[in-house]
Amino acid sequence: MKLDKQYSITSDELYSSLQKKEPLLLFDLRLLETYSSGHIEGSVHAVCDAKSKETIMPKIPKNVKIILIDEDGSMSSEISSMMRSFGLDAYFLKDGMKGWDKELVKGHPPVTIKPEDLWNKLSDDNVFLLDVRDKDEFSDFQIPGSVNIPLPDVFISENISKIPQDKEIITICPHGNRAMIATFALARNGLQSHVLEGGLAGWSQVLNSKTVAQNPDVIQIEKVGKGCLSHMIISKGEAVVIDPLFPPKKYQEIVQQQNAKIVKILDTHQHADHVSSAQQLSELTGATMFESGHEIWDRNTNLLKDGDEILFGDSKIKVIHTPGHTPGSLCYLIDQKYVFTGDILFIESIGRPDLRDQAEEFANHLYDSLHNKILTLLPETLVFPTHHGVTVKPENGVYSTTIEKAKQHDVLQLSKDEFVKHIVSITVPRPMNYQRIIQINKGTIPLTLADIPDLELGPNRCSIAGT
């Protein structure tokens, strides 16, 4: 095969560029075993297949020089030509590794880190989170403590100096593609890093659990990448799950640890920011699933109405219809001690009434639900919502408030007319993919499990901030 010499680079030219620390990406296309046994320092193992063409290649900055390396220059010449057709500045090492007579290093390519493992490391001061998304993406939501250097800027030497060399570096982007390229750029500068597996989409699926109350026991399950909250209440070995999240197997693990059995599953409303796992959890456990009888569903389900009561163990759940966020929103009062408020009342704010495009009507209902039903409960009643905002910090690891504290929200001091006028005037971005998520939760369209991470990517936006 005739090589395209115009875009070849000799070993001496490459060595000179490396010594000058020019911004390059060195992609070694050989087999992983061959790469690991000896490769040019700063090069990374890369596989050029259909998937990389679709995911990695489009994310490579156009102004970065790429050098492809293979055994003899034949395959790398062909692939560099293809990459140039994508607008990339791609070259290949003339004669490949057969023509390289300089020093080699041994080792493996950068590896990924699972989202669950990152969660366990977050309290470690030795971790540096490098988010390589664009600035507007980063400002929308991020993992707390992340530092933003957009991918094109990672190739600028002065930005490399901002990255600590004595910490474990984790690169982050929506799905891991840009983050992988960032690890390549860091490797060129002698910095080893790990890619967050599945990116922020994978991060959005991490669940963490904690026992937060007793008699009956309340276990709070947090989807840490979104601030979604779910709860398991256990009484005499019988467990009720409220607003279950994906993946449902987490609830099986928890209940086994508690030596209990899930007997009932309840959703507070048709969620707009995350996919409910109520149906899947019911199928896994055989537990009875209940949903609001004040909503319209496109599937068979057991319906609850205002005033209904559910018994489990030695405890009793009272159903309270609290429209405002959705027409059929329900709150669940357990033993006059705990109230699970869904998206009606949060620790720091209240639910938004505009997701069904009837903001003024729903705001009137929201006011009545809050003042005439929820805030009339005993002052010491513990409030467990289904979300928390990014600025809310748990108290002793618990996301909760009390009716007494909730009454202090500024917006709850307004008259009804003032309340409605104020709430309707607030403009808050809607949850990402909220219309599709609602349709899935309603049963109108089928759920594809593989779609969940992308559907749930981004922050929850079911509250009205600053209220």
Summary of the structure (lengths in Angstrom):
residues: 467
radius of gyration: 26.9
end to end distance: 68.8
largest distance: 83.2
contacts: 1561
relative contact order: 0.09
helix: 32%
strand: 25%
